[in-house]
Structures are given as structure tokens and as C-alpha cells.
């Protein structure tokens, strides 16, 4: 009888050990999936913040040349961060951002490419836009005419593979 009770105690100890190991495996898997979910959510938030820098201009009709240059500088910074230039170009799997704009002096393609436009070139584009401001009549007093910067409409395309902004296009509102 004494041997039977010792055997039962040993069996109970083995069962308790198996339960403790099962609980440890369960907790490890559960914490691992929670960590993976937190990491995924963090990546989604970073992606949303990155895209928001560009999508805040989407469909707006009050964008000025200053906003166009801001977006061009953001794209240039992104492309330099990932060591991307026109020789690499835009593919379906890279983070290259293209910015195109129809300005008062014509179409300016690939504003984000630092080899095509440096800071002086971008300042020249701003100056050209300021020098070509449009005349606007005052609504209350039509005899008053004042100058106003042209505005642009912005469209943004998202790359379906990377889920990041790939192309930003500005068209001048006449």
C-alpha cells in the first residue's frame, strides 16, 4: 500500500510538471504573438505617419508653390535615405517617390531628384511662381485688383506593394 501511494505521488508530480511546462509553452506563445502584434501595429503607425506627410495635400485646391517645394524636399530626403536616384528609378518594390508639378513656367518633372534640382533650382521655381502671380479682382470692390499666388491641386498615388506614397502630382489651378 505504501508503494502504491508513493507511485500515485510520483504520478501527480509528473502531471504537475507537465502542466507547468504546458503553461510555460502557452505563455511563451501568447506573449510572442502579443509582441508580434505590437510590432505590426508600430510599423502600421509609422507607415501612416510617413504617408500623412504627403496625403495631407491630396485633393486640396489651395496648395501653393511653397507646399510643392516642401513635398519635393520630403521626397528628396526619402530618396536619399534609401540611396535611390533616377538611375534606380521607381519600381514596384522600392520606396522611390516621384514628384511632378505643372508650375507657372511649365512642367517640372522629378522635383525630388537631387541631381536634377538642388536648393537653388527650387528657390528659382518659387521666384518664378511669385513673379508670375495672377491678378485677382476684389469681390466687394471690382476696381481693386491684387496679386495672388497660383494654387495647385494635388493627387497622391500609393504603391500597392509597399503601401507607401510613390507619386505626387501637382497641377496648377488657372
N, C-alpha and C positions, 0 to 999 in steps of 0.2 A: 504494500500500500504506500509505503514511504517512497519507493521508486516511481510509482505512478504519479504521485503529487509533484515529485521533482521533474518528471517528464512534462507534466502539464505546465509547470512554472517555466521550463525551458521553452516550450512551445509558445507560451504567452510572451516571453521575452523576444522570441524571433518575430512573432506577429507585430509586437510594438515597434521593433526595429524596422520592419518592412513598412509599417505605417509612417514612421518618422522619415524614412527615405522617400516614400511616395509624396509626403507633404513637402519635402525639400525640393523634389523634382517639379512638383506643381507650382510652388512659389517661384522657383527659378524661371520656369517657362512664362508664368504670369508677369513677373517683373520684366522679363526680357521683351515681351510683347508691348508692355506699357512704355518701356524705354523706346522701342522702335516707333510706336505711335507718337510719342512726344517729339522724337527726331523728325518724323514725317511732317508733323504739324509745324515745327520750326522752319523746315525747308519751304513749306507752302507759304508761311508768313513772309519769309524773306523774298520769295518769288513775287508775291503780291505787292510788297513794298517796292521792289525793283520796277515792276511793270507800272505801278501807280505814278512813277516819275514821268512816264510818257502818256499814259492813258488819261491823266487829268486834263490834257489838252484835246482829247478826242471829241469831235463833233462841236467843239466850241467855235464860234464865229468871231470872237473878239481877241484872237491871238495876235500879238504884234511881232515885229521883226525881232524884238528882244527875246521873246519866248522861243522863236525859231532858233536863234543862236544858242539859247540855253539848252534846248533839246539836242542841237548839233554837238555841243560840248559834252553833254551827258553820253551821247553815242560814241563820241571820240574817246572819252575816258573808258567806256566799256570795251571798245575795240582794242585799245592799248593794253588794258588789263589782261585780256585774253590773247595778246600778241597777234591780233587779226588786222589785216590791211587788204587793199584791193587785190594783191597777188593771191591771197587766200579766197577772198570774196565770201559771198553768202551761200551757205549750203543748208540742207535740211536738218543738219545735226549740230551746227556750231552756233555761237552766240553773237555773230556779226550783226550789227544794226546799221541799216541804210536810212539816211535822212535825205529826202528830196524836197525842194521848195521852188515854187514859182514866185519869184520876187518881182519888184517893180522894174528891174532891169533884165528880166529873163529867167530862164530855168537854171537853178543851181542844183546840180545833182551831187550826191555823195558828199554832203556837207560834213559828214562825220569822219571823212578820211583825212588824217593829219598831213598826208603827203600832198593832198590837193589844196587844202585850206589851212593856213596857220592863223594865229590870232590876228595878225594884221589884215589878212584877207577877210576874216569875219567882221572886223571893225569896218572895213571898206564896204561890206554889204550893208551894215547898219547905216553908214553915212549915205550910201546911195538911196536907201529907203527913206531916210529923213529928207534928203534933197528932193525927192520925188513925191512929197506929201500931197494929198488931194485937197482940193478946195471944197469946203462944205458950207452951205448956207444955213444961217441960224433959223430955226423953225419959228421963233417968235418975231424976229425982225429979218426978213429976207435980204435987206440991204447989207447986212453984216455977213461977211464971208471970212471964215477962218480956216486954218490949215489943220489937217488931221492925218495921222499915220494910217497907212493902209492896214487892214486887218486880214487875217488868214483863217481858213478853215482847215482843221487838222483831222487826218484819218490815221489810224494805227492798225497794223496787222500783227497778229500773234502767230509765231511759228507753232504749228500743232505738235511737232515732235519735242521741242524743248520747252514749250509753253511760255516762252519769253517773247518780248517785243522783237520783231525782226525788221519791220519797215515803218517809218513815219513819213507821211507826205503832207506838205502844206501847200494849199492853193490860195492864191490871193483873191480877196473879195473885191470886186470892182464896183 
